[in-house]
Amino acid sequence: MSSNKSLLILPGDGIGPEVMDQVVRVADWFGRERAVKFDLDDGMVGGAALDAEGTAMPDAVMAKARASDAVMFGAVGGPKWDANPFHLKPEQGLLRLRKELDLFANLRPALCFEALAEASSLKADLVSGLDIVIVRELTGGGSFSETVADGNRKGVDTQLYTTPEIHRIARVAFDLARKRRNLVHSSEKSNVMHTGVLWREEVTAIHEAEFSDVELRHILADNCAMQLVRAPKQFDVIVTDNLFGDMLSDVAAMLTGSLGMLPSASLGAEDPATGKRHALYEPVHGSAPDIAGQGVANPLASILSFAMALRYSFDLGEEADMVEAAVAGVLADGLRTGDLAQANTQRVNTAEMGDAVLRGMEKAAG
């Protein structure tokens, strides 16, 4: 089987290059062992691009992203650029990618591997077997502007949503639920926000018109946060807006034991003519400048993000399952990077964790 799909690697800053190196190793393994070949390219983004070219997202790299089938993103930022003006922040590179590729749907799984149940801040029985996905609307919602009036500073946040924005993110959630356990919780604040009322009404409308086979439950965002730490396994897919999605996905992150285990996908709309959609995959953990360059970062979130790319961008579900099973096997064998280290486990570095995942994949391939 030949894929010949294009994959753009944007390592970024901090530990980004270290964890992306392991993703490249996994992609190369598929080319050698499974005849699933990727045309790999790379580019600078974030602080690295600022230092080299004076912009966090060079136009040439942006052009590569538009032309690629998927983008693998490491991390951006660090104290070196903290004092930069807003338009010269490393994070502007990621924001430009999201905006110009119209990556409106952020999928953030919260999956607790059995071997890590004891590492969660919750009781093991509450999180053991946890498998939920938060679908966050990523390009609408709250916008920020700062103005000066009469010598006084003001901060203004405006929450704005339209029917098409709500319908398209709801469709993503319902489609995803059909492939899982057929349950969607839609989370908003319809009790106090006009956008919440609109959100509830329009999610209900698209459910009745197109997805009546999927169970839909509405839940207020504050209650959703409480329920995530009370009984998280009641959820399957949670769909929510940009602001609440930012908060709820961080709550869900801590159920799994470590930010170093969390992948994510940001998806654009599907082209009706070609079926292609822009997509960006990235670990949740950030640039972690305190451990950058030490070779000790956890690469599993990046590797699991690549598994999401296999599944959602390349329709390679079997290969995605293989990567995820290899990660589960590594953890079951007691191998841990420093963020996950516990008693009776073996601490390994970034490259050693990558080695172990590749061994697991080789074993699965027979």
Steps between C-alpha positions, in 0.01 A plus 500: 500500500644836403382826652741769380326754723676826578579574863646833614704483822517826697711427810494852645662583832602340829439127502317520167798383289575215741149352495453561127815296434318198639197565279728500196642165612150351520404642158821359349425160654170483313681576175747217559278237656146566375552669163306801630723778378492864602664786319651687795590867498581739783512867586558751778223643713467692825805639675740318271343672199497835679873475562578396144250699294332753728156336483345210689354357179699566181293523182695214342416270791137608487494404132638156588227457761228584249639246253555215748254227588570550870722703731678354802569780748738485796474799734579871505604757756739546786639765735736630232205662321277588797574873473420516127205715392184305430545487121848353550404224741594144394137396545403720204636227274247250629219757492573577136488131414164461671354810336623461143435125485161559669565228757168538676469159669739412781484136609664429833472141624534421869600134510627342819721203424447222753863513611463870589177485699692536826678811366178700472413752769163322529436156644604226261151351473364834373744525211593140418379439145419867442458583129335833419550768234439872537409670172578871537396769253833668430453803277196682639374614836672746727720768344713746694567867440658761722399863469583824677228745596542808715839376610352177635589157365220263409494132421215387276413139424222435251349153463354459154367190322297447183275215394747365237787500753294301748364258241840406359659426838191307608521286184860411586394392849201295385701331223769411752247364748358269233842334483521472880222450757235716333468760777560876481489747788465859378638743756424873525361761741148548365383608843696828491638554146320582175760300305422208730132517411585513129748214539243274670229580246719448195665180627150368567388599151788328320454194721131470412563560130804279440608298804192381684662155533763649734406565861530870587517641852536867589712600798603836642874557480554544875311179571699328226825596674367363828382177338838447333662467842204323663419230245694555174410167341139615452624699197587391146520811279467852641445784253545855620606851402848650489506648851347209689687250285828657609412447865322164483777338294755602764282349772476179298875504445574448866285186512756311295809535720718739299483773237777305330245239396247722325475530121274734306374566150377823343295438187368721223194455283497221245529614140183369329685451170815322622403375846823655632506701820778701658615351829756572770603251770686596815570388855332700773803537726667814361868583461613412858811723488613376843593160353571596138823360359537236770353213299257406776167627359209262463440441124183293544255789453669586171501138389132469593433822305656328199263209560213751478643622168505142372137461600346834401715629212617178332217253578755253637308369798690173524832682512364744761388205713850355470664818632253533786543133595878542499471798738270302729747209497794723589314638799383154607866392496573768757705738286462864599650837418555727797153659494343156555762337722361303793629236737572168329528657153804539276596855409601552135593802292332636188687287247468186712125549517497534122705178474248319717203618291671380181566161661132479589402577143740240365349245736147589387605472136625145563 
